[in-house]
Amino acid sequence: MNPRANSKWNLPPGLKHSLPFYANKPWVKLGEPILLFEHLHRTYGSIAHYRFMGTPIVFLNDPEYIREILINQAPAFVKERTVRRMKVLLGEGLITSDDPIHLRQRRIVAPAFHRQRIAAYADQIVASVTAHRDRWQPGETLDISASMMSLSLEIIARTLFNTEVTDDIRRINEEVNTIMDLYNFLVVFPRLESFLHLPIPGVIKFRRSRNRLNAVVNRLIREHRAAGIDKGDLLSMLIASRDDQALPENQQGMSDEQIRDEVLTIFLAGYETVANALTWTWYLLSQNPEAELKLHAELDAVLGTGSEARLPNLADYPNLRYTEQVFAESMRLYPPAWAMGRMSTKPVTLGPYRIPPGAHFFFSQYVMHRSAEYFPDPLRFDPERHTPANKADRPRFAYFPFGGGGRQCIGEGFAWMEGVLAIATISQRWRLKYEGTAPPGVQAKITLRPNGPLRMQLLPR
């Protein structure tokens, strides 16, 4: 039924016809949803709607509307279809699960991301970054995106599995990348879950990668359980965690299947996101020499210069405020998690609009973070936007690189620490010069990647 035909629904302004009708428009391109979101914002303002296959879809670019969905009316929503589709890979992990499963899993997983626990990884992060930067040579040109992926893989191997980048870790990485390359296929395939057993080429490729991935992760879980000790890594914490809000007789931990879902979720969410955020940071610093000079001045003041220079450590983290602002501004312009979505399970009221159950709601960090209303001269790179005073002047959901509400990224503290320490450690020794003549394009998949190699030359400080 067309919701407009029912007088009790009052949808926002938007496209007159179903989205496929506009297939020849420059703002409708398969795999480039940001173009559509930007068009809706430009044309209709803070809230707009369109239809696809009979489903009403609402795009929001207003902090208060986003707050309504993520906080005030959160019980009226579940994950929308494109995220739920990733259950074929991530099972009932924190990204894909809905309540009550999500609530229980979050309680169990939370100790693994406690502030004291993640602080213990600071030295491991700095050690990995130092080894990485010390392999670089002056004048060398590298694809900084591939380099940051390699670095982030080393860090996740150490912190999640307490190991170096072994063949097992490489296999996990290869299979996850294969599946991510199939992302658009997996999302648009109708009722994929019912066809996973059929000999369809894309499905066969996904099924084989998933099976190989599960075999490696399940073996690592069995080996950790058999060791019976806390190895100081996140996997050990996941194995040891219990639901402390349950009755004593019900304080069970997670099954191997649940642990596998969370391991893959942490691997995907904690590896590629930080790598992409760092990649964009180096590009933006190369284009903004004044910000780069300020960053270097802070590092020299905190960590020393010449023979007196030392590596950063956890105690330095609170003093690297401008470094943190650089990282924050990078995630404003190029947020790794570039969009979010929910589906309503009951009627929803947003301002003057009343929207039916089953509608999909999307909001984009990429579009919101570039809104001139909240960020004057929005394309300008300005880390000062993230001083405490400037942050206090903005609505909560004008800037939300890690989401918000009850489903806010559980690894946010870890990501901030990793990013700031990595920027400090590399910038202590190197400047990076972008070799392209035009700004790199973006590729909006699960995370926001450059759409090709991002080549930069290494210059000693």
Helices and strands as residue ranges (DSSP letters): G 3-5, E 14-18, G 19-22, H 33-44, E 47-52, E 55-60, H 63-67, I 68-72, G 74-76, E 77-79, H 81-84, H 87-90, H 101-109, G 110-113, H 115-119, H 122-134, E 141-143, H 144-161, H 167-181, H 183-188, G 192-195, H 201-227, H 234-240, G 248-250, H 256-287, H 289-303, G 306-308, G 314-319, H 321-333, E 340-344, E 348-350, E 353-355, E 360-363, H 365-368, G 383-386, H 388-392, G 396-398, G 405-407, H 412-427, E 430-434, E 442-444, E 448-450, E 455-460
